[in-house]
Amino acid sequence: MAASAAAAAPFSFPREYSFPPFFTRQTNLTTHHAQLTKWSALVLAYARHHKMFRLSLSSAAETDLFHNKAINRRLQPADIRDVFDFMRKEGRADYVSEGAQDVVFIFWKTIDEWAAVVEAFVDQTAHKGSILTLYELSEGDATLGTDLHGIDAEILRKALNVLVKRGKAQIFGQEDSLGVKFF
């Protein structure tokens, strides 16, 4: 998580967050779909603001994202899971491991969008034809103002795989020391 960004500007919750029924599962299908859409947008905005890439569903109900202490309301764990199931269908979340469905990736940028960020970074920093490590991509110079700084390693690998499929990169090396050559 980027502490300086989070400390610089607190996250601004939408007005629905202060509305108690927002935390109660709506029974009307149309209203429930609208509720899931709003929760999805909130989760994505919150994750982007805090540069959060993963969330444990078992402890999510304790976070300020799903627990509004000011109105003493929280989204129930089953409803949190429904939000992430909805987000998975939309391609905005996925389980880190299909076997253990407790931790989810949050794609506040889609994998294709992350691939575009990597590609733009490579172009802007004149790294075409160069070899970079995953560490250099994710933990490199933060002053470049790129979203890549601090990116989750698995999300970065997924984005790089998109570039490999497009013929714009080649990944090589061992799991603990992967390198990428950009074309």
N, CA, C and O of each residue as an XYZ file, in Angstrom:
732
protein
N       0.845     -1.177      0.000
C       0.000      0.000      0.000
C       0.889      1.239      0.000
O       1.898      1.261      0.704
N       0.551      2.240     -0.748
C       1.312      3.473     -0.799
C       0.872      4.369      0.351
O      -0.143      5.060      0.265
N       1.646      4.348      1.418
C       1.270      5.066      2.629
C       1.232      6.571      2.411
O       0.347      7.250      2.931
N       2.192      7.103      1.641
C       2.221      8.543      1.450
C       0.998      9.033      0.681
O       0.455     10.092      0.996
N       0.557      8.274     -0.324
C      -0.636      8.664     -1.082
C      -1.876      8.590     -0.208
O      -2.746      9.459     -0.272
N      -1.952      7.534      0.618
C      -3.109      7.370      1.498
C      -3.128      8.464      2.560
O      -4.197      8.955      2.923
N      -1.947      8.853      3.063
C      -1.874      9.868      4.102
C      -2.124     11.259      3.530
O      -2.677     12.124      4.209
N      -1.713     11.474      2.275
C      -1.841     12.792      1.662
C      -3.304     13.191      1.480
O      -3.676     14.335      1.738
N      -4.112     12.265      1.043
C      -5.519     12.582      0.806
C      -6.370     11.406      1.272
O      -6.287     10.318      0.703
N      -7.194     11.617      2.309
C      -8.027     10.509      2.771
C      -9.046     10.111      1.695
O      -9.466     10.931      0.878
N      -9.419      8.863      1.719
C     -10.384      8.373      0.743
C     -11.739      9.012      1.012
O     -12.181      9.097      2.158
N     -12.386      9.456     -0.044
C     -13.705     10.068      0.070
C     -14.772      9.033     -0.323
O     -14.901      8.671     -1.492
N     -15.513      8.578      0.656
C     -16.561      7.593      0.404
C     -17.747      8.255     -0.297
O     -18.031      9.426     -0.047
N     -18.447      7.519     -1.176
C     -19.631      8.093     -1.831
C     -20.770      8.267     -0.831
O     -20.736      7.706      0.264
N     -21.760      9.034     -1.207
C     -22.865      9.326     -0.277
C     -23.625      8.064      0.132
O     -24.148      8.004      1.245
N     -23.699      7.053     -0.741
C     -24.408      5.803     -0.410
C     -23.800      5.114      0.813
O     -24.486      4.386      1.530
N     -22.519      5.349      1.039
C     -21.814      4.712      2.151
C     -22.393      5.134      3.502
O     -22.244      4.417      4.492
N     -23.042      6.274      3.547
C     -23.665      6.763      4.790
C     -25.148      6.427      4.859
O     -25.844      6.897      5.760
N     -25.635      5.636      3.938
C     -27.051      5.269      3.853
C     -27.199      3.835      4.371
O     -26.754      2.907      3.696
N     -27.810      3.619      5.548
C     -27.868      2.273      6.137
C     -28.347      1.156      5.202
O     -27.781      0.064      5.256
N     -29.363      1.367      4.341
C     -29.781      0.270      3.468
C     -28.699     -0.202      2.485
O     -28.786     -1.308      1.952
N     -27.694      0.622      2.251
C     -26.588      0.232      1.375
C     -25.874     -1.000      1.929
O     -25.288     -1.774      1.172
N     -25.922     -1.179      3.239
C     -25.246     -2.294      3.905
C     -26.165     -3.506      4.096
O     -25.751     -4.510      4.675
N     -27.393     -3.417      3.621
C     -28.367     -4.498      3.744
C     -28.668     -5.055      2.360
O     -28.963     -4.309      1.427
N     -28.589     -6.369      2.240
C     -28.856     -7.004      0.949
C     -30.280     -6.671      0.506
O     -31.247     -6.909      1.229
N     -30.381     -6.119     -0.693
C     -31.678     -5.751     -1.238
C     -32.330     -6.968     -1.896
O     -31.662     -7.732     -2.592
N     -33.620     -7.145     -1.678
C     -34.304     -8.343     -2.165
C     -34.809     -8.201     -3.604
O     -34.907     -9.195     -4.323
N     -35.126     -6.991     -4.024
C     -35.556     -6.758     -5.393
C     -34.341     -6.942     -6.309
O     -33.295     -6.340     -6.068
N     -34.468     -7.767     -7.359
C     -33.326     -8.095     -8.218
C     -32.718     -6.867     -8.890
O     -31.495     -6.753     -8.978
N     -33.544     -5.962     -9.358
C     -33.034     -4.762    -10.011
C     -32.274     -3.892     -9.012
O     -31.190     -3.390     -9.308
N     -32.853     -3.723     -7.835
C     -32.210     -2.929     -6.789
C     -30.930     -3.604     -6.319
O     -29.928     -2.932     -6.073
N     -30.956     -4.935     -6.192
C     -29.766     -5.674     -5.765
C     -28.639     -5.528     -6.787
O     -27.478     -5.361     -6.412
N     -28.976     -5.589     -8.075
C     -27.960     -5.414     -9.117
C     -27.346     -4.010     -9.033
O     -26.133     -3.847     -9.162
N     -28.189     -3.009     -8.818
C     -27.691     -1.641     -8.662
C     -26.795     -1.530     -7.425
O     -25.778     -0.837     -7.443
N     -27.184     -2.221     -6.357
C     -26.391     -2.224     -5.133
C     -25.018     -2.863     -5.388
O     -23.997     -2.325     -4.959
N     -24.991     -4.003     -6.079
C     -23.722     -4.660     -6.398
C     -22.849     -3.780     -7.289
O     -21.629     -3.738     -7.129
N     -23.474     -3.089     -8.214
C     -22.734     -2.190     -9.095
C     -22.088     -1.064     -8.294
O     -20.933     -0.711     -8.529
N     -22.837     -0.503     -7.348
C     -22.302      0.568     -6.496
C     -21.177      0.052     -5.599
O     -20.154      0.718     -5.437
N     -21.366     -1.138     -5.013
C     -20.319     -1.715     -4.172
C     -19.061     -1.988     -4.996
O     -17.946     -1.725     -4.543
N     -19.244     -2.512     -6.197
C     -18.102     -2.784     -7.070
C     -17.330     -1.500     -7.357
O     -16.104     -1.477     -7.256
N     -18.036     -0.442     -7.710
C     -17.389      0.841     -7.984
C     -16.659      1.362     -6.749
O     -15.557      1.901     -6.854
N     -17.274      1.200     -5.582
C     -16.651      1.632     -4.338
C     -15.375      0.838     -4.063
O     -14.343      1.423     -3.732
N     -15.435     -0.481     -4.195
C     -14.261     -1.328     -3.955
C     -13.123     -0.930     -4.902
O     -11.977     -0.801     -4.471
N     -13.432     -0.738     -6.179
C     -12.404     -0.377     -7.159
C     -11.783      0.987     -6.848
O     -10.565      1.148     -6.931
N     -12.606      1.957     -6.496
C     -12.093      3.287     -6.169
C     -11.234      3.249     -4.904
O     -10.175      3.874     -4.842
N     -11.701      2.511     -3.903
C     -10.969      2.375     -2.644
C      -9.624      1.682     -2.881
O      -8.593      2.122     -2.372
N      -9.646      0.596     -3.656
C      -8.417     -0.147     -3.942
C      -7.430      0.715     -4.728
O      -6.231      0.699     -4.448
N      -7.927      1.463     -5.705
C      -7.058      2.353     -6.491
C      -6.429      3.404     -5.575
O      -5.223      3.644     -5.633
N      -7.253      4.028     -4.731
C      -6.762      5.081     -3.838
C      -5.653      4.566     -2.917
O      -4.650      5.244     -2.691
N      -5.852      3.360     -2.395
C      -4.902      2.783     -1.436
C      -3.856      1.890     -2.103
O      -3.025      1.283     -1.426
N      -3.902      1.814     -3.446
C      -3.007      0.921     -4.201
C      -3.053     -0.487     -3.611
O      -2.021     -1.098     -3.331
N      -4.257     -0.973     -3.433
C      -4.506     -2.294     -2.871
C      -4.775     -3.260     -4.024
O      -5.597     -2.988     -4.899
N      -4.072     -4.389     -4.010
C      -4.214     -5.370     -5.077
C      -4.871     -6.662     -4.609
O      -5.420     -7.406     -5.422
N      -4.820     -6.937     -3.307
C      -5.372     -8.171     -2.751
C      -6.183     -7.843     -1.504
O      -5.925     -6.865     -0.801
N      -7.180     -8.702     -1.255
C      -7.992     -8.541     -0.053
C      -8.397     -9.914      0.452
O      -8.821    -10.773     -0.322
N      -8.263    -10.112      1.745
C      -8.715    -11.347      2.373
C     -10.200    -11.201      2.697
O     -10.591    -10.306      3.446
N     -11.018    -12.075      2.138
C     -12.461    -11.991      2.361
C     -12.831    -12.290      3.808
O     -13.813    -11.752      4.320
N     -12.053    -13.142      4.472
C     -12.387    -13.510      5.849
C     -12.222    -12.341      6.819
O     -12.859    -12.321      7.872
N     -11.382    -11.374      6.480
C     -11.208    -10.231      7.379
C     -11.747     -8.929      6.781
O     -11.618     -7.871      7.397
N     -12.340     -8.991      5.605
C     -12.806     -7.785      4.917
C     -13.881     -7.024      5.691
O     -13.926     -5.794      5.644
N     -14.743     -7.747      6.398
C     -15.841     -7.096      7.123
C     -15.336     -6.167      8.226
O     -16.081     -5.312      8.704
N     -14.082     -6.328      8.630
C     -13.509     -5.486      9.690
C     -12.876     -4.211      9.149
O     -12.543     -3.313      9.922
N     -12.704     -4.120      7.838
C     -12.067     -2.937      7.263
C     -13.057     -1.786      7.160
O     -14.270     -1.993      7.176
N     -12.528     -0.570      7.056
C     -13.419      0.586      6.918
C     -14.134      0.586      5.570
O     -15.115      1.307      5.392
N     -13.657     -0.209      4.629
C     -14.343     -0.327      3.346
C     -15.738     -0.921      3.524
O     -16.699     -0.458      2.908
N     -15.846     -1.941      4.362
C     -17.125     -2.637      4.540
C     -17.767     -2.394      5.902
O     -18.816     -2.964      6.203
N     -17.151     -1.559      6.721
C     -17.690     -1.275      8.060
C     -17.692      0.238      8.276
O     -16.642      0.846      8.483
N     -18.872      0.829      8.226
C     -19.014      2.253      8.470
C     -19.332      2.438      9.950
O     -20.469      2.248     10.381
N     -18.320      2.808     10.716
C     -18.486      2.965     12.164
C     -19.386      4.152     12.512
O     -20.048      4.144     13.549
N     -19.412      5.156     11.662
C     -20.215      6.353     11.942
C     -21.705      6.028     12.017
O     -22.432      6.644     12.796
N     -22.165      5.070     11.219
C     -23.587      4.693     11.265
C     -23.767      3.288     11.851
O     -24.869      2.740     11.862
N     -22.669      2.727     12.332
C     -22.667      1.403     12.959
C     -23.275      0.334     12.030
O     -24.129     -0.448     12.447
N     -22.828      0.316     10.794
C     -23.305     -0.670      9.819
C     -22.108     -1.337      9.162
O     -21.071     -0.711      8.943
N     -22.269     -2.613      8.852
C     -21.232     -3.339      8.118
C     -21.890     -4.296      7.143
O     -22.983     -4.805      7.388
N     -21.210     -4.529      6.040
C     -21.682     -5.511      5.069
C     -21.328     -6.892      5.603
O     -20.203     -7.121      6.049
N     -22.265     -7.791      5.559
C     -22.051     -9.139      6.083
C     -21.107     -9.934      5.180
O     -21.062     -9.689      3.974
N     -20.347    -10.887      5.747
C     -19.388    -11.672      4.950
C     -20.003    -12.328      3.701
O     -19.367    -12.344      2.647
N     -21.213    -12.861      3.799
C     -21.841    -13.483      2.626
C     -22.124    -12.437      1.547
O     -22.018    -12.725      0.355
N     -22.481    -11.233      1.966
C     -22.740    -10.162      1.006
C     -21.443     -9.646      0.389
O     -21.418     -9.271     -0.783
N     -20.366     -9.626      1.176
C     -19.055     -9.249      0.645
C     -18.648    -10.244     -0.440
O     -18.141     -9.854     -1.492
N     -18.869    -11.517     -0.178
C     -18.552    -12.555     -1.171
C     -19.396    -12.351     -2.431
O     -18.902    -12.532     -3.544
N     -20.665    -11.974     -2.261
C     -21.526    -11.685     -3.424
C     -20.962    -10.523     -4.252
O     -20.986    -10.559     -5.483
N     -20.458     -9.500     -3.566
C     -19.866     -8.361     -4.271
C     -18.691     -8.840     -5.122
O     -18.562     -8.461     -6.286
N     -17.833     -9.682     -4.527
C     -16.664    -10.143     -5.279
C     -17.026    -11.156     -6.357
O     -16.349    -11.232     -7.383
N     -18.077    -11.932     -6.143
C     -18.557    -12.813     -7.219
C     -19.054    -11.971     -8.390
O     -18.796    -12.300     -9.547
N     -19.759    -10.892     -8.093
C     -20.218     -9.961     -9.123
C     -19.014     -9.351     -9.844
O     -18.995     -9.261    -11.072
N     -18.017     -8.936     -9.074
C     -16.826     -8.331     -9.660
C     -16.058     -9.338    -10.516
O     -15.482     -8.967    -11.539
N     -16.045    -10.596    -10.108
C     -15.382    -11.637    -10.916
C     -16.066    -11.779    -12.265
O     -15.399    -11.899    -13.292
N     -17.389    -11.766    -12.268
C     -18.135    -11.872    -13.531
C     -17.839    -10.689    -14.449
O     -17.875    -10.820    -15.672
N     -17.548     -9.537    -13.853
C     -17.239     -8.330    -14.613
C     -15.746     -8.253    -14.983
O     -15.325     -7.321    -15.669
N     -14.951     -9.234    -14.527
C     -13.515     -9.231    -14.809
C     -12.727     -8.259    -13.957
O     -11.617     -7.876    -14.327
N     -13.279     -7.849    -12.816
C     -12.631     -6.863    -11.952
C     -12.063     -7.463    -10.667
O     -11.503     -6.744     -9.839
N     -12.206     -8.767    -10.500
C     -11.639     -9.455     -9.341
C     -11.457    -10.917     -9.718
O     -12.079    -11.413    -10.657
N     -10.596    -11.596     -8.972
C     -10.413    -13.032     -9.168
C      -9.761    -13.595     -7.921
O      -9.093    -12.882     -7.172
N      -9.967    -14.886     -7.711
C      -9.333    -15.534     -6.571
C      -7.845    -15.677     -6.846
O      -7.436    -15.996     -7.962
N      -7.040    -15.440     -5.818
C      -5.597    -15.630     -5.945
C      -5.317    -17.098     -6.230
O      -4.443    -17.436     -7.029
N      -6.077    -17.970     -5.559
C      -5.957    -19.416     -5.766
C      -7.364    -19.999     -5.841
O      -8.163    -19.806     -4.925
N      -7.671    -20.706     -6.914
C      -9.012    -21.301     -7.056
C      -9.326    -22.259     -5.909
O     -10.477    -22.358     -5.485
N      -8.321    -22.959     -5.407
C      -8.542    -23.912     -4.318
C      -8.924    -23.226     -3.016
O      -9.848    -23.652     -2.322
N      -8.208    -22.167     -2.696
C      -8.466    -21.409     -1.465
C      -9.116    -20.099     -1.863
O      -8.437    -19.188     -2.338
N     -10.405    -19.993     -1.677
C     -11.138    -18.830     -2.147
C     -11.347    -17.789     -1.059
O     -12.457    -17.294     -0.861
N     -10.258    -17.458     -0.352
C     -10.352    -16.439      0.680
C      -9.729    -15.125      0.224
O     -10.239    -14.054      0.555
N      -8.651    -15.191     -0.519
C      -7.962    -13.976     -0.946
C      -8.284    -13.709     -2.412
O      -8.219    -14.606     -3.252
N      -8.634    -12.445     -2.702
C      -8.978    -12.065     -4.070
C      -8.040    -10.970     -4.568
O      -7.568    -10.125     -3.807
N      -7.788    -11.019     -5.875
C      -7.150     -9.897     -6.550
C      -8.239     -8.880     -6.830
O      -9.373     -9.241     -7.145
N      -7.894     -7.621     -6.716
C      -8.805     -6.551     -7.101
C      -8.168     -5.852     -8.298
O      -7.087     -5.274     -8.188
N      -8.838     -5.910     -9.427
C      -8.317     -5.324    -10.657
C      -8.890     -3.930    -10.860
O      -9.821     -3.742    -11.643
N      -8.325     -2.940    -10.142
C      -8.779     -1.569    -10.357
C      -8.321     -1.080    -11.714
O      -8.812     -0.064    -12.206
N      -7.402     -1.775    -12.315
C      -7.105     -1.693    -13.741
C      -7.221     -3.126    -14.224
O      -6.792     -4.052    -13.535
N      -7.794     -3.315    -15.397
C      -7.863     -4.674    -15.939
C      -6.453     -5.121    -16.296
O      -5.536     -4.302    -16.368
N      -6.282     -6.411    -16.518
C      -4.968     -6.928    -16.897
C      -4.507     -6.291    -18.211
O      -3.327     -5.975    -18.359
N      -5.421     -6.102    -19.162
C      -5.060     -5.425    -20.416
C      -4.622     -3.979    -20.159
O      -3.695     -3.486    -20.803
N      -5.283     -3.308    -19.226
C      -4.881     -1.939    -18.880
C      -3.494     -1.925    -18.238
O      -2.687     -1.036    -18.510
N      -3.222     -2.918    -17.382
C      -1.888     -3.015    -16.779
C      -0.838     -3.276    -17.853
O       0.258     -2.720    -17.801
N      -1.172     -4.121    -18.826
C      -0.243     -4.387    -19.925
C       0.061     -3.085    -20.671
O       1.208     -2.842    -21.047
N      -0.949     -2.254    -20.886
C      -0.755     -0.969    -21.553
C       0.127     -0.042    -20.721
O       0.925      0.713    -21.278
N      -0.006     -0.089    -19.397
C       0.835      0.725    -18.509
C       2.290      0.284    -18.638
O       3.190      1.119    -18.734
N       2.516     -1.027    -18.641
C       3.881     -1.546    -18.802
C       4.443     -1.109    -20.152
O       5.572     -0.626    -20.238
N       3.651     -1.281    -21.193
C       4.097     -0.921    -22.536
C       4.424      0.570    -22.619
O       5.435      0.946    -23.211
N       3.590      1.415    -22.038
C       3.841      2.862    -22.038
C       5.113      3.188    -21.253
O       5.900      4.037    -21.671
N       5.312      2.522    -20.129
C       6.519      2.726    -19.325
C       7.763      2.371    -20.135
O       8.743      3.116    -20.135
N       7.721      1.247    -20.815
C       8.856      0.802    -21.625
C       9.148      1.828    -22.727
O      10.307      2.159    -22.978
N       8.109      2.322    -23.374
C       8.284      3.326    -24.430
C       8.835      4.646    -23.870
O       9.761      5.224    -24.438
N       8.266      5.116    -22.760
C       8.650      6.407    -22.188
C      10.063      6.400    -21.621
O      10.733      7.433    -21.604
N      10.516      5.247    -21.161
C      11.834      5.167    -20.530
C      12.878      4.556    -21.460
O      13.986      4.238    -21.026
N      12.533      4.391    -22.734
C      13.454      3.875    -23.761
C      14.055      2.525    -23.373
O      15.263      2.312    -23.480
N      13.177      1.612    -22.917
C      13.639      0.276    -22.545
C      13.339     -0.777    -23.607
O      13.526     -1.968    -23.359
N      12.874     -0.358    -24.791
C      12.669     -1.343    -25.860
C      14.014     -1.946    -26.205
O      15.007     -1.236    -26.371
N      14.035     -3.272    -26.311
C      15.282     -3.978    -26.569
C      16.072     -4.273    -25.302
O      17.081     -4.977    -25.343
N      15.613     -3.734    -24.178
C      16.292     -3.930    -22.900
C      15.701     -5.108    -22.140
O      14.615     -5.600    -22.444
N      16.453     -5.533    -21.150
C      15.988     -6.568    -20.238
C      15.819     -5.928    -18.864
O      16.733     -5.286    -18.347
N      14.647     -6.113    -18.289
C      14.358     -5.617    -16.945
C      13.899     -6.779    -16.081
O      13.291     -7.731    -16.570
N      14.194     -6.690    -14.799
C      13.662     -7.683    -13.872
C      12.279     -7.235    -13.424
O      11.918     -6.066    -13.560
N      11.514     -8.169    -12.892
C      10.205     -7.804    -12.359
C      10.361     -6.815    -11.213
O       9.526     -5.931    -11.026
N      11.432     -6.971    -10.451
C      11.702     -6.048     -9.347
C      11.895     -4.625     -9.878
O      11.360     -3.673     -9.308
N      12.651     -4.478    -10.960
C      12.881     -3.150    -11.529
C      11.576     -2.523    -12.005
O      11.380     -1.314    -11.884
N      10.688     -3.348    -12.545
C       9.402     -2.840    -13.015
C       8.493     -2.421    -11.866
O       7.821     -1.392    -11.935
N       8.480     -3.230    -10.808
C       7.521     -2.977     -9.728
C       8.067     -2.113     -8.598
O       7.295     -1.456     -7.899
N       9.368     -2.102     -8.410
C       9.946     -1.359     -7.283
C      10.953     -0.325     -7.737
O      11.698      0.220     -6.923
N      10.982     -0.054     -9.025
C      11.931      0.906     -9.576
C      11.636      2.318     -9.125
O      10.967      2.535     -8.115
N      12.127      3.255     -9.863
C      12.051      4.673     -9.542
C      10.605      5.152     -9.401
O       9.883      5.262    -10.392
N      10.193      5.431     -8.179
C       8.824      5.888     -7.908
C       8.592      7.303     -8.432
O       7.444      7.714     -8.602
N       9.647      8.042     -8.688
C       9.492      9.423     -9.159
C       8.999      9.484    -10.598
O       8.622     10.553    -11.079
N       8.997      8.334    -11.297
C       8.515      8.329    -12.676
C       7.000      8.492    -12.741
O       6.443      8.676    -13.824
N       6.329      8.426    -11.591
C       4.895      8.664    -11.546
C       4.066      7.564    -12.189
O       2.965      7.824    -12.673
N       4.566      6.371    -12.200
C       3.847      5.267    -12.831
C       3.088      4.450    -11.800
O       3.514      4.324    -10.652
N       1.968      3.903    -12.220
C       1.201      3.012    -11.354
C       1.934      1.698    -11.114
O       1.536      0.922    -10.245
N       2.996      1.437    -11.869
C       3.719      0.176    -11.709
C       4.436      0.084    -10.367
O       4.635     -1.012     -9.843
N       4.822      1.223     -9.811
C       5.547      1.191     -8.530
C       4.660      0.556     -7.454
O       3.593      1.076     -7.129
N       5.112     -0.556     -6.919
C       4.379     -1.256     -5.872
C       3.332     -2.234     -6.384
O       2.570     -2.784     -5.589
N       3.276     -2.463     -7.700
C       2.280     -3.389     -8.251
C       2.507     -4.793     -7.700
O       3.646     -5.206     -7.486
N       1.436     -5.509     -7.476
C       1.496     -6.894     -7.032
C       2.238     -7.718     -8.085
O       1.965     -7.590     -9.279
N       3.167     -8.557     -7.652
C       4.004     -9.327     -8.573
C       3.181    -10.241     -9.478
O       3.507    -10.396    -10.655
N       2.135    -10.838     -8.953
C       1.312    -11.741     -9.762
C       0.507    -10.979    -10.810
O       0.343    -11.454    -11.933
N       0.016     -9.823    -10.456
C      -0.707     -8.998    -11.432
C       0.258     -8.521    -12.518
O      -0.103     -8.476    -13.694
N       1.479     -8.165    -12.127
C       2.487     -7.773    -13.109
C       2.775     -8.929    -14.066
O       2.873     -8.724    -15.276
N       2.909    -10.144    -13.527
C       3.151    -11.312    -14.400
C       2.006    -11.524    -15.373
O       2.234    -11.831    -16.543
N       0.781    -11.366    -14.904
C      -0.377    -11.517    -15.797
C      -0.333    -10.474    -16.917
O      -0.623    -10.790    -18.072
N       0.027     -9.238    -16.578
C       0.123     -8.176    -17.586
C       1.244     -8.474    -18.573
O       1.091     -8.265    -19.777
N       2.363     -8.959    -18.064
C       3.479     -9.297    -18.946
C       3.109    -10.440    -19.880
O       3.533    -10.460    -21.036
N       2.323    -11.388    -19.389
C       1.879    -12.490    -20.248
C       1.028    -11.985    -21.415
O       1.067    -12.557    -22.504
N       0.260    -10.918    -21.190
C      -0.500    -10.307    -22.276
C       0.467     -9.775    -23.331
O       0.250     -9.962    -24.528
N       1.535     -9.112    -22.886
C       2.521     -8.564    -23.826
C       3.268     -9.677    -24.552
O       3.621     -9.526    -25.722
N       3.512    -10.797    -23.866
C       4.161    -11.943    -24.505
C       3.261    -12.469    -25.622
O       3.732    -12.738    -26.727
N       1.972    -12.616    -25.336
C       1.031    -13.109    -26.347
C       0.943    -12.174    -27.543
O       0.677    -12.617    -28.660
N       1.161    -10.901    -27.321
C       1.121     -9.921    -28.411
C       2.463     -9.821    -29.144
O       2.588     -9.081    -30.119
N       3.462    -10.568    -28.669
C       4.777    -10.532    -29.298
C       5.592     -9.296    -28.947
O       6.510     -8.934    -29.683
N       5.271     -8.644    -27.833
C       5.959     -7.415    -27.447
C       6.959     -7.623    -26.314
O       7.686     -6.702    -25.941
N       6.990     -8.851    -25.762
C       7.904     -9.132    -24.660
C       8.199    -10.626    -24.606
O       7.465    -11.449    -25.153
N       9.294    -10.945    -23.931
C       9.651    -12.338    -23.687
C      10.097    -12.446    -22.234
O      10.941    -11.677    -21.772
N       9.524    -13.405    -21.526
C       9.865    -13.633    -20.119
C      10.831    -14.812    -20.064
O      10.643    -15.815    -20.752
N      11.854    -14.681    -19.248
C      12.802    -15.782    -19.088
C      13.365    -15.761    -17.674
O      13.183    -14.796    -16.932
N      14.055    -16.847    -17.312
C      14.661    -16.948    -15.986
C      13.875    -17.869    -15.081
O      12.889    -18.484    -15.487
N      14.332    -17.949    -13.849
C      13.699    -18.776    -12.830
C      12.616    -17.970    -12.125
O      12.597    -16.741    -12.177
N      11.714    -18.692    -11.463
C      10.563    -18.068    -10.796
C      10.973    -16.933     -9.852
O      10.279    -15.919     -9.773
N      12.098    -17.093     -9.133
C      12.504    -16.079     -8.168
C      13.340    -14.953     -8.789
O      13.636    -13.964     -8.119
N      13.717    -15.096    -10.053
C      14.501    -14.046    -10.700
C      14.127    -13.937    -12.177
O      14.952    -14.169    -13.061
N      12.884    -13.585    -12.420
C      12.404    -13.455    -13.790
C      12.891    -12.167    -14.417
O      12.977    -11.126    -13.765
N      13.209    -12.260    -15.699
C      13.566    -11.089    -16.483
C      12.617    -10.975    -17.644
O      11.986    -11.956    -18.038
N      12.511     -9.780    -18.198
C      11.631     -9.532    -19.336
C      12.405     -8.718    -20.355
O      13.012     -7.697    -20.033
N      12.370     -9.191    -21.587
C      12.928     -8.414    -22.692
C      11.766     -7.854    -23.483
O      10.814     -8.564    -23.808
N      11.859     -6.568    -23.790
C      10.783     -5.889    -24.510
C      11.188     -5.635    -25.950
O      12.323     -5.251    -26.231
N      10.247     -5.853    -26.859
C      10.487     -5.659    -28.295
C       9.737     -4.452    -28.792
O       9.812     -4.124    -29.976
